[in-house]
């Protein structure tokens, strides 16, 4: 009995520790926060130390967004591959230089 009490107490401690950790914001939340950081930095009104802290925060948010997008891309590739290779090609996405208006072929 004493062991089960200790185990449940340990589980509660772990649960409390996880509850105390802030959850990672959603992709949309992180992107909005990143845009706000960029706006503050571009304003040029921040003192150097605050600008460095904002920049550091922006780098972390940028990396989080990139990781989320990479994971989404991998999930899509897996889902497309699971279709049994029914003529579906998986190509690397190249975002460099493509104008979204040119994608419809009319311009």
C-alpha positions, 0 to 999 in steps of 0.5 A: 500500500505504501508503495502505491501511495508513493507512486500516485504521489509521484504521479501527482508531482509529475502532473503538477510539474507539467501543469506548471510548464506553459504549453507551446502555443499553436502554430497560429499563435506562435506566428502571430507572436512572431509577427508582433516581435518583428513589428516591435523590432522594426519600430526601432524604439526598443533599447538595445537589451530589450531588442536583443531579448525580442530578437532571441524570442523571435528566433525561438518562435521562428524555429518553432514555426519551422518545426511545425511546418516540417512536421506537417509536411512529413505527415502529408508525405506519409498520408500521400504515400499510404494511398498505395502509390496510386500515381501520386507523386510527392515532390519537394515544395519550393517556395523560393520565388514563386508568385502566388498569382502565377500559380493559376497559369493565367498571368 
